[in-house]
Amino acid sequence: MIDSQDIFKQLEMVNLNAQKIVETARQQNDWRTAFDLVFSTPVSRTASSLIARLNLEFDYYDPDTSYEEDVLAYTTALNTFVEEKRPFFQ
């Protein structure tokens, strides 16, 4: 059985991947690809699944204006969520 600390570690890895995608998008100015990667199974769907397994709720404001703003809204919210919850899973 996987405990909550292990699930949270998986969520941290998803968050790190999301942050790497943002860094690459900034370097290459390719927010369309970043959007496709962030809102895919390996990132947003996996994060949602892991958060649900932790019995937590995650919500963020989706500005729905551009690829860049959508990606930054989600990844910033996910990173903040992970940082705020980390002390409870150490």
TIDRENMAR-352548 format. One record per atom (N, C-alpha, C): residue number from 0; residue in three letters; chain; atom name; x, y, z. Coordinates in nm, 2 decimals, padded with zeros to 4 digits. Each point is the difference from the previous one (the first is absolute). Layout:
// residues N
+-----+------+------+------+--------+--------+--------+
! pos ! code ! unit ! site !      u !      v !      w !
+-----+------+------+------+--------+--------+--------+
! NUM !  Ala !    A !   CA !      X !      Y !      Z !
...
+-----+------+------+------+--------+--------+--------+
//
This chain:
// residues 90
+-----+------+------+------+--------+--------+--------+
! pos ! code ! unit ! site !      u !      v !      w !
+-----+------+------+------+--------+--------+--------+
!   0 !  Met !    A !    N !  00.08 ! -00.12 !  00.00 !
!   0 !  Met !    A !   CA ! -00.08 !  00.12 !  00.00 !
!   0 !  Met !    A !    C !  00.09 !  00.12 !  00.00 !
!   1 !  Ile !    A !    N ! -00.04 !  00.10 ! -00.08 !
!   1 !  Ile !    A !   CA !  00.08 !  00.12 ! -00.01 !
!   1 !  Ile !    A !    C ! -00.06 !  00.10 !  00.10 !
!   2 !  Asp !    A !    N !  00.09 !  00.06 !  00.08 !
!   2 !  Asp !    A !   CA ! -00.05 !  00.09 !  00.10 !
!   2 !  Asp !    A !    C !  00.00 !  00.14 ! -00.05 !
!   3 !  Ser !    A !    N ! -00.05 !  00.09 !  00.07 !
!   3 !  Ser !    A !   CA ! -00.03 !  00.14 ! -00.04 !
!   3 !  Ser !    A !    C !  00.14 !  00.07 ! -00.03 !
!   4 !  Gln !    A !    N !  00.10 ! -00.03 !  00.07 !
!   4 !  Gln !    A !   CA !  00.13 !  00.06 ! -00.03 !
!   4 !  Gln !    A !    C !  00.05 ! -00.03 ! -00.14 !
!   5 !  Asp !    A !    N ! -00.02 ! -00.13 ! -00.03 !
!   5 !  Asp !    A !   CA !  00.05 ! -00.05 ! -00.14 !
!   5 !  Asp !    A !    C ! -00.09 !  00.07 ! -00.11 !
!   6 !  Ile !    A !    N ! -00.13 !  00.01 !  00.03 !
!   6 !  Ile !    A !   CA ! -00.08 !  00.07 ! -00.10 !
!   6 !  Ile !    A !    C !  00.04 !  00.14 ! -00.02 !
!   7 !  Phe !    A !    N !  00.03 !  00.07 !  00.12 !
!   7 !  Phe !    A !   CA !  00.04 !  00.14 ! -00.01 !
!   7 !  Phe !    A !    C !  00.13 !  00.01 ! -00.07 !
!   8 !  Lys !    A !    N !  00.10 ! -00.09 !  00.02 !
!   8 !  Lys !    A !   CA !  00.12 !  00.00 ! -00.08 !
!   8 !  Lys !    A !    C ! -00.02 ! -00.01 ! -00.15 !
!   9 !  Gln !    A !    N ! -00.10 ! -00.08 ! -00.04 !
!   9 !  Gln !    A !   CA ! -00.03 ! -00.01 ! -00.14 !
!   9 !  Gln !    A !    C ! -00.06 !  00.14 ! -00.05 !
!  10 !  Leu !    A !    N ! -00.08 !  00.06 !  00.08 !
!  10 !  Leu !    A !   CA ! -00.05 !  00.13 ! -00.03 !
!  10 !  Leu !    A !    C !  00.11 !  00.10 ! -00.02 !
!  11 !  Glu !    A !    N !  00.10 !  00.00 !  00.09 !
!  11 !  Glu !    A !   CA !  00.11 !  00.09 ! -00.01 !
!  11 !  Glu !    A !    C !  00.08 ! -00.02 ! -00.13 !
!  12 !  Met !    A !    N !  00.01 ! -00.13 ! -00.04 !
!  12 !  Met !    A !   CA !  00.07 ! -00.02 ! -00.13 !
!  12 !  Met !    A !    C ! -00.08 !  00.05 ! -00.12 !
!  13 !  Val !    A !    N ! -00.13 ! -00.01 !  00.01 !
!  13 !  Val !    A !   CA ! -00.09 !  00.06 ! -00.11 !
!  13 !  Val !    A !    C !  00.02 !  00.15 !  00.00 !
!  14 !  Asn !    A !    N !  00.00 !  00.06 !  00.12 !
!  14 !  Asn !    A !   CA !  00.02 !  00.14 !  00.01 !
!  14 !  Asn !    A !    C !  00.14 !  00.04 ! -00.06 !
!  15 !  Leu !    A !    N !  00.10 ! -00.07 !  00.03 !
!  15 !  Leu !    A !   CA !  00.13 !  00.03 ! -00.06 !
!  15 !  Leu !    A !    C !  00.00 ! -00.01 ! -00.15 !
!  16 !  Asn !    A !    N ! -00.06 ! -00.10 ! -00.05 !
!  16 !  Asn !    A !   CA ! -00.02 ! -00.01 ! -00.15 !
!  16 !  Asn !    A !    C ! -00.07 !  00.12 ! -00.06 !
!  17 !  Ala !    A !    N ! -00.11 !  00.04 !  00.07 !
!  17 !  Ala !    A !   CA ! -00.07 !  00.12 ! -00.05 !
!  17 !  Ala !    A !    C !  00.09 !  00.12 !  00.00 !
!  18 !  Gln !    A !    N !  00.08 !  00.02 !  00.10 !
!  18 !  Gln !    A !   CA !  00.09 !  00.11 !  00.01 !
!  18 !  Gln !    A !    C !  00.10 !  00.00 ! -00.11 !
!  19 !  Lys !    A !    N !  00.05 ! -00.12 ! -00.03 !
!  19 !  Lys !    A !   CA !  00.10 ! -00.02 ! -00.11 !
!  19 !  Lys !    A !    C ! -00.06 !  00.04 ! -00.13 !
!  20 !  Ile !    A !    N ! -00.13 ! -00.04 ! -00.02 !
!  20 !  Ile !    A !   CA ! -00.07 !  00.04 ! -00.12 !
!  20 !  Ile !    A !    C ! -00.01 !  00.15 ! -00.02 !
!  21 !  Val !    A !    N ! -00.03 !  00.07 !  00.11 !
!  21 !  Val !    A !   CA ! -00.01 !  00.14 !  00.00 !
!  21 !  Val !    A !    C !  00.14 !  00.06 ! -00.04 !
!  22 !  Glu !    A !    N !  00.10 ! -00.05 !  00.07 !
!  22 !  Glu !    A !   CA !  00.13 !  00.06 ! -00.03 !
!  22 !  Glu !    A !    C !  00.04 ! -00.02 ! -00.15 !
!  23 !  Thr !    A !    N ! -00.03 ! -00.11 ! -00.05 !
!  23 !  Thr !    A !   CA !  00.03 ! -00.03 ! -00.15 !
!  23 !  Thr !    A !    C ! -00.09 !  00.09 ! -00.08 !
!  24 !  Ala !    A !    N ! -00.12 !  00.02 !  00.03 !
!  24 !  Ala !    A !   CA ! -00.09 !  00.09 ! -00.08 !
!  24 !  Ala !    A !    C !  00.05 !  00.14 !  00.00 !
!  25 !  Arg !    A !    N !  00.05 !  00.04 !  00.11 !
!  25 !  Arg !    A !   CA !  00.06 !  00.14 !  00.01 !
!  25 !  Arg !    A !    C !  00.12 !  00.01 ! -00.09 !
!  26 !  Gln !    A !    N !  00.09 ! -00.10 !  00.01 !
!  26 !  Gln !    A !   CA !  00.12 !  00.00 ! -00.08 !
!  26 !  Gln !    A !    C ! -00.03 !  00.00 ! -00.15 !
!  27 !  Gln !    A !    N ! -00.10 ! -00.08 ! -00.04 !
!  27 !  Gln !    A !   CA ! -00.03 ! -00.02 ! -00.14 !
!  27 !  Gln !    A !    C ! -00.12 !  00.08 ! -00.05 !
!  28 !  Asn !    A !    N ! -00.06 !  00.07 !  00.09 !
!  28 !  Asn !    A !   CA ! -00.12 !  00.08 ! -00.03 !
!  28 !  Asn !    A !    C ! -00.10 ! -00.09 ! -00.08 !
!  29 !  Asp !    A !    N ! -00.03 ! -00.12 !  00.06 !
!  29 !  Asp !    A !   CA ! -00.09 ! -00.09 ! -00.06 !
!  29 !  Asp !    A !    C ! -00.10 ! -00.04 !  00.10 !
!  30 !  Trp !    A !    N ! -00.10 !  00.08 !  00.02 !
!  30 !  Trp !    A !   CA ! -00.10 ! -00.02 !  00.10 !
!  30 !  Trp !    A !    C ! -00.11 ! -00.10 ! -00.05 !
!  31 !  Arg !    A !    N ! -00.02 ! -00.02 ! -00.13 !
!  31 !  Arg !    A !   CA ! -00.09 ! -00.09 ! -00.05 !
!  31 !  Arg !    A !    C !  00.04 ! -00.14 !  00.04 !
!  32 !  Thr !    A !    N !  00.12 ! -00.04 ! -00.02 !
!  32 !  Thr !    A !   CA !  00.05 ! -00.13 !  00.04 !
!  32 !  Thr !    A !    C ! -00.01 ! -00.02 !  00.15 !
!  33 !  Ala !    A !    N !  00.04 !  00.11 !  00.07 !
!  33 !  Ala !    A !   CA ! -00.01 ! -00.01 !  00.15 !
!  33 !  Ala !    A !    C ! -00.14 ! -00.02 !  00.04 !
!  34 !  Phe !    A !    N ! -00.10 !  00.06 ! -00.06 !
!  34 !  Phe !    A !   CA ! -00.14 ! -00.02 !  00.03 !
!  34 !  Phe !    A !    C ! -00.04 ! -00.14 ! -00.03 !
!  35 !  Asp !    A !    N !  00.04 ! -00.06 ! -00.11 !
!  35 !  Asp !    A !   CA ! -00.03 ! -00.14 ! -00.03 !
!  35 !  Asp !    A !    C !  00.06 ! -00.09 !  00.10 !
!  36 !  Leu !    A !    N !  00.12 !  00.03 !  00.04 !
!  36 !  Leu !    A !   CA !  00.07 ! -00.09 !  00.10 !
!  36 !  Leu !    A !    C ! -00.06 !  00.01 !  00.14 !
!  37 !  Val !    A !    N ! -00.03 !  00.13 !  00.04 !
!  37 !  Val !    A !   CA ! -00.05 !  00.02 !  00.14 !
!  37 !  Val !    A !    C ! -00.14 ! -00.06 !  00.01 !
!  38 !  Phe !    A !    N ! -00.08 !  00.02 ! -00.10 !
!  38 !  Phe !    A !   CA ! -00.14 ! -00.05 !  00.01 !
!  38 !  Phe !    A !    C ! -00.02 ! -00.13 ! -00.07 !
!  39 !  Ser !    A !    N !  00.09 ! -00.09 !  00.05 !
!  39 !  Ser !    A !   CA !  00.00 ! -00.14 ! -00.06 !
!  39 !  Ser !    A !    C !  00.00 ! -00.09 !  00.12 !
!  40 !  Thr !    A !    N !  00.00 ! -00.13 ! -00.03 !
!  40 !  Thr !    A !   CA !  00.00 ! -00.10 !  00.11 !
!  40 !  Thr !    A !    C !  00.12 !  00.00 !  00.09 !
!  41 !  Pro !    A !    N !  00.12 !  00.02 ! -00.06 !
!  41 !  Pro !    A !   CA !  00.12 !  00.00 !  00.09 !
!  41 !  Pro !    A !    C !  00.00 !  00.11 !  00.11 !
!  42 !  Val !    A !    N ! -00.07 !  00.11 ! -00.03 !
!  42 !  Val !    A !   CA !  00.01 !  00.11 !  00.09 !
!  42 !  Val !    A !    C ! -00.13 !  00.02 !  00.07 !
!  43 !  Ser !    A !    N ! -00.10 !  00.07 ! -00.06 !
!  43 !  Ser !    A !   CA ! -00.12 !  00.05 !  00.07 !
!  43 !  Ser !    A !    C ! -00.09 ! -00.12 !  00.04 !
!  44 !  Arg !    A !    N ! -00.01 ! -00.10 ! -00.09 !
!  44 !  Arg !    A !   CA ! -00.09 ! -00.11 !  00.04 !
!  44 !  Arg !    A !    C !  00.06 ! -00.09 !  00.11 !
!  45 !  Thr !    A !    N !  00.14 ! -00.01 !  00.00 !
!  45 !  Thr !    A !   CA !  00.06 ! -00.08 !  00.10 !
!  45 !  Thr !    A !    C !  00.00 !  00.08 !  00.13 !
!  46 !  Ala !    A !    N !  00.02 !  00.13 !  00.00 !
!  46 !  Ala !    A !   CA ! -00.01 !  00.09 !  00.12 !
!  46 !  Ala !    A !    C ! -00.14 ! -00.01 !  00.06 !
!  47 !  Ser !    A !    N ! -00.10 !  00.01 ! -00.08 !
!  47 !  Ser !    A !   CA ! -00.14 ! -00.01 !  00.05 !
!  47 !  Ser !    A !    C ! -00.02 ! -00.14 !  00.07 !
!  48 !  Ser !    A !    N !  00.05 ! -00.10 ! -00.06 !
!  48 !  Ser !    A !   CA ! -00.02 ! -00.13 !  00.05 !
!  48 !  Ser !    A !    C !  00.07 ! -00.02 !  00.14 !
!  49 !  Leu !    A !    N !  00.12 !  00.05 !  00.00 !
!  49 !  Leu !    A !   CA !  00.08 ! -00.01 !  00.13 !
!  49 !  Leu !    A !    C ! -00.06 !  00.08 !  00.11 !
!  50 !  Ile !    A !    N ! -00.05 !  00.12 ! -00.04 !
!  50 !  Ile !    A !   CA ! -00.06 !  00.09 !  00.10 !
!  50 !  Ile !    A !    C ! -00.13 ! -00.06 !  00.05 !
!  51 !  Ala !    A !    N ! -00.07 ! -00.07 ! -00.08 !
!  51 !  Ala !    A !   CA ! -00.13 ! -00.06 !  00.04 !
!  51 !  Ala !    A !    C !  00.04 ! -00.12 !  00.09 !
!  52 !  Arg !    A !    N !  00.11 ! -00.07 ! -00.03 !
!  52 !  Arg !    A !   CA !  00.04 ! -00.11 !  00.09 !
!  52 !  Arg !    A !    C !  00.04 !  00.05 !  00.14 !
!  53 !  Leu !    A !    N !  00.04 !  00.12 !  00.01 !
!  53 !  Leu !    A !   CA !  00.04 !  00.06 !  00.13 !
!  53 !  Leu !    A !    C ! -00.12 !  00.06 !  00.07 !
!  54 !  Asn !    A !    N ! -00.12 ! -00.01 ! -00.07 !
!  54 !  Asn !    A !   CA ! -00.12 !  00.06 !  00.06 !
!  54 !  Asn !    A !    C !  00.01 !  00.15 !  00.02 !
!  55 !  Leu !    A !    N !  00.06 !  00.06 ! -00.10 !
!  55 !  Leu !    A !   CA !  00.02 !  00.15 !  00.00 !
!  55 !  Leu !    A !    C ! -00.07 !  00.06 ! -00.12 !
!  56 !  Glu !    A !    N ! -00.03 !  00.12 !  00.01 !
!  56 !  Glu !    A !   CA ! -00.06 !  00.07 ! -00.12 !
!  56 !  Glu !    A !    C !  00.10 !  00.10 ! -00.05 !
!  57 !  Phe !    A !    N !  00.00 !  00.01 ! -00.14 !
!  57 !  Phe !    A !   CA !  00.09 !  00.10 ! -00.07 !
!  57 !  Phe !    A !    C ! -00.09 !  00.07 ! -00.10 !
!  58 !  Asp !    A !    N !  00.01 !  00.13 !  00.01 !
!  58 !  Asp !    A !   CA ! -00.07 !  00.09 ! -00.09 !
!  58 !  Asp !    A !    C !  00.09 !  00.11 ! -00.04 !
!  59 !  Tyr !    A !    N ! -00.02 !  00.05 ! -00.12 !
!  59 !  Tyr !    A !   CA !  00.08 !  00.12 ! -00.05 !
!  59 !  Tyr !    A !    C ! -00.09 !  00.08 ! -00.09 !
!  60 !  Tyr !    A !    N !  00.04 !  00.13 ! -00.02 !
!  60 !  Tyr !    A !   CA ! -00.07 !  00.08 ! -00.09 !
!  60 !  Tyr !    A !    C !  00.06 ! -00.01 ! -00.14 !
!  61 !  Asp !    A !    N ! -00.08 ! -00.04 ! -00.09 !
!  61 !  Asp !    A !   CA !  00.04 ! -00.02 ! -00.14 !
!  61 !  Asp !    A !    C ! -00.04 !  00.13 ! -00.08 !
!  62 !  Pro !    A !    N !  00.10 !  00.08 ! -00.03 !
!  62 !  Pro !    A !   CA ! -00.04 !  00.13 ! -00.07 !
!  62 !  Pro !    A !    C ! -00.05 ! -00.02 ! -00.15 !
!  63 !  Asp !    A !    N !  00.04 ! -00.12 ! -00.05 !
!  63 !  Asp !    A !   CA ! -00.05 ! -00.04 ! -00.14 !
!  63 !  Asp !    A !    C !  00.02 !  00.11 ! -00.10 !
!  64 !  Thr !    A !    N !  00.12 !  00.06 !  00.00 !
!  64 !  Thr !    A !   CA !  00.03 !  00.11 ! -00.09 !
!  64 !  Thr !    A !    C !  00.10 ! -00.04 ! -00.10 !
!  65 !  Ser !    A !    N !  00.11 ! -00.06 !  00.04 !
!  65 !  Ser !    A !   CA !  00.11 ! -00.04 ! -00.09 !
!  65 !  Ser !    A !    C !  00.06 ! -00.13 !  00.05 !
!  66 !  Tyr !    A !    N !  00.08 ! -00.06 ! -00.08 !
!  66 !  Tyr !    A !   CA !  00.07 ! -00.13 !  00.04 !
!  66 !  Tyr !    A !    C !  00.09 !  00.04 !  00.12 !
!  67 !  Glu !    A !    N !  00.07 !  00.10 ! -00.01 !
!  67 !  Glu !    A !   CA !  00.10 !  00.04 !  00.10 !
!  67 !  Glu !    A !    C ! -00.08 !  00.02 !  00.13 !
!  68 !  Glu !    A !    N ! -00.10 !  00.09 !  00.00 !
!  68 !  Glu !    A !   CA ! -00.07 !  00.03 !  00.13 !
!  68 !  Glu !    A !    C ! -00.07 ! -00.13 !  00.06 !
!  69 !  Asp !    A !    N ! -00.05 ! -00.08 ! -00.09 !
!  69 !  Asp !    A !   CA ! -00.06 ! -00.13 !  00.05 !
!  69 !  Asp !    A !    C !  00.10 ! -00.09 !  00.07 !
!  70 !  Val !    A !    N !  00.11 ! -00.01 ! -00.07 !
!  70 !  Val !    A !   CA !  00.11 ! -00.09 !  00.06 !
!  70 !  Val !    A !    C !  00.05 !  00.06 !  00.13 !
!  71 !  Leu !    A !    N !  00.03 !  00.13 !  00.00 !
!  71 !  Leu !    A !   CA !  00.05 !  00.06 !  00.12 !
!  71 !  Leu !    A !    C ! -00.10 !  00.00 !  00.12 !
!  72 !  Ala !    A !    N ! -00.13 !  00.02 ! -00.03 !
!  72 !  Ala !    A !   CA ! -00.10 ! -00.01 !  00.10 !
!  72 !  Ala !    A !    C !  00.00 ! -00.13 !  00.07 !
!  73 !  Tyr !    A !    N !  00.00 ! -00.11 ! -00.08 !
!  73 !  Tyr !    A !   CA ! -00.01 ! -00.13 !  00.05 !
!  73 !  Tyr !    A !    C !  00.13 ! -00.04 !  00.08 !
!  74 !  Thr !    A !    N !  00.12 !  00.02 ! -00.07 !
!  74 !  Thr !    A !   CA !  00.12 ! -00.04 !  00.06 !
!  74 !  Thr !    A !    C !  00.04 !  00.08 !  00.13 !
!  75 !  Thr !    A !    N ! -00.04 !  00.13 !  00.00 !
!  75 !  Thr !    A !   CA !  00.02 !  00.08 !  00.12 !
!  75 !  Thr !    A !    C ! -00.08 ! -00.05 !  00.11 !
!  76 !  Ala !    A !    N ! -00.13 ! -00.03 ! -00.03 !
!  76 !  Ala !    A !   CA ! -00.09 ! -00.05 !  00.11 !
!  76 !  Ala !    A !    C !  00.04 ! -00.13 !  00.05 !
!  77 !  Leu !    A !    N !  00.04 ! -00.09 ! -00.09 !
!  77 !  Leu !    A !   CA !  00.05 ! -00.13 !  00.04 !
!  77 !  Leu !    A !    C !  00.12 !  00.01 !  00.09 !
!  78 !  Asn !    A !    N !  00.10 !  00.08 ! -00.04 !
!  78 !  Asn !    A !   CA !  00.12 !  00.02 !  00.08 !
!  78 !  Asn !    A !    C ! -00.03 !  00.06 !  00.13 !
!  79 !  Thr !    A !    N ! -00.09 !  00.09 !  00.01 !
!  79 !  Thr !    A !   CA ! -00.04 !  00.06 !  00.13 !
!  79 !  Thr !    A !    C ! -00.07 ! -00.11 !  00.09 !
!  80 !  Phe !    A !    N ! -00.09 ! -00.07 ! -00.07 !
!  80 !  Phe !    A !   CA ! -00.07 ! -00.11 !  00.08 !
!  80 !  Phe !    A !    C !  00.10 ! -00.10 !  00.06 !
!  81 !  Val !    A !    N !  00.10 ! -00.04 ! -00.08 !
!  81 !  Val !    A !   CA !  00.10 ! -00.10 !  00.05 !
!  81 !  Val !    A !    C !  00.08 !  00.06 !  00.11 !
!  82 !  Glu !    A !    N !  00.05 !  00.12 ! -00.02 !
!  82 !  Glu !    A !   CA !  00.08 !  00.07 !  00.10 !
!  82 !  Glu !    A !    C ! -00.08 !  00.01 !  00.13 !
!  83 !  Glu !    A !    N ! -00.13 !  00.04 !  00.00 !
!  83 !  Glu !    A !   CA ! -00.08 !  00.02 !  00.12 !
!  83 !  Glu !    A !    C ! -00.03 ! -00.13 !  00.07 !
!  84 !  Lys !    A !    N ! -00.01 ! -00.11 ! -00.08 !
!  84 !  Lys !    A !   CA ! -00.04 ! -00.13 !  00.06 !
!  84 !  Lys !    A !    C !  00.12 ! -00.08 !  00.05 !
!  85 !  Arg !    A !    N !  00.12 !  00.03 ! -00.06 !
!  85 !  Arg !    A !   CA !  00.12 ! -00.08 !  00.03 !
!  85 !  Arg !    A !    C !  00.02 ! -00.02 !  00.15 !
!  86 !  Pro !    A !    N ! -00.01 !  00.10 !  00.09 !
!  86 !  Pro !    A !   CA !  00.03 ! -00.03 !  00.14 !
!  86 !  Pro !    A !    C ! -00.09 ! -00.11 !  00.06 !
!  87 !  Phe !    A !    N ! -00.12 ! -00.02 ! -00.05 !
!  87 !  Phe !    A !   CA ! -00.09 ! -00.10 !  00.05 !
!  87 !  Phe !    A !    C !  00.04 ! -00.14 ! -00.04 !
!  88 !  Phe !    A !    N !  00.09 ! -00.02 ! -00.09 !
!  88 !  Phe !    A !   CA !  00.04 ! -00.13 ! -00.06 !
!  88 !  Phe !    A !    C !  00.14 ! -00.03 !  00.02 !
!  89 !  Gln !    A !    N !  00.07 !  00.07 !  00.10 !
!  89 !  Gln !    A !   CA !  00.14 ! -00.03 !  00.03 !
!  89 !  Gln !    A !    C !  00.01 ! -00.08 !  00.13 !
+-----+------+------+------+--------+--------+--------+
//
